[in-house]
Amino acid sequence: FPALTGSGCGGPFRREGEGKMAASAVTAAKRASAAAAARVKRFAVYRWDPDKRGEKPRMQTYEVDLNKCGPMVLDALIKIKNEMDPTLTFRRSCREGICGSCAMNIGGGNTLACTKRIDTDLGRTTKIYPLPHMFVVKDLVPDLSNFYAQYKAIQPYLKKKDESRQGQEQYLQSIEDREKLDGLYECILCACCSTSCPSYWWNGDKYLGPAVLMQVSRATL
């Protein structure tokens, strides 16, 4: 309400009240800002650059503010690369758990960085390595040449005994045959399962591994 002319309820008192409210709002904002800045998460990431001769693999620690980062480990890695260390190298593409590019070992288990949620325990450091028992191209990038060569070796595509009409007609699949693939076609060849297998670790040059063997099983259905 407007103050009456000549009354003691006028300007100075109103301005003082407004000043106190403004100061209170600033204090609240500072407290909120301080609380938000406290969510700092540590990530220990495997680093190795083959171009730097004589340099041994090491773990490098980064600190990420979870209030300014997405919920997945891949979000943190992208933030580190974009804002802290552009030399950090890793694979990624779809960010939807479809392509399998960002497969790595996070917290002791093989998984996709794009579907792995960040552990919000700020007192615990999240350790990130490339897929185990694989040659490393650089940092978190494993060499999948042998893995893909094994996949190619099984000829993972439809074939017919009579191919005289190849390219002249469609290969139709019945609903019943399609249903046989449920539980098998979802594989995205990320190599997480094969690189978790001790038999594949020791005999990767001979043993095809679970991922490729599952693709073989599709041809026997």
Sequence and secondary structure as in RCSB ss.txt:
>XXXX:A:sequence
FPALTGSGCGGPFRREGEGKMAASAVTAAKRASAAAAARVKRFAVYRWDPDKRGEKPRMQTYEVDLNKCGPMVLD
ALIKIKNEMDPTLTFRRSCREGICGSCAMNIGGGNTLACTKRIDTDLGRTTKIYPLPHMFVVKDLVPDLSNFYAQ
YKAIQPYLKKKDESRQGQEQYLQSIEDREKLDGLYECILCACCSTSCPSYWWNGDKYLGPAVLMQVSRATL
>XXXX:A:secstr
    TT TTSHHHHHHHHHHHHHHHHHHHHHHHHHHTT EEEEEEEE  TTSTT   EEEEEEEEGGGS SBHHH
HHHHHHHHT TT       SSSSS TTEEEETTEEEETTT B    TTS EEEE STTS EEETTEE  HHHHHH
HHHT  S   S  TTTTTS     HHHHHTTTTTTT     TTGGG HHHHHHTTT   HHHHHHHHHTT 
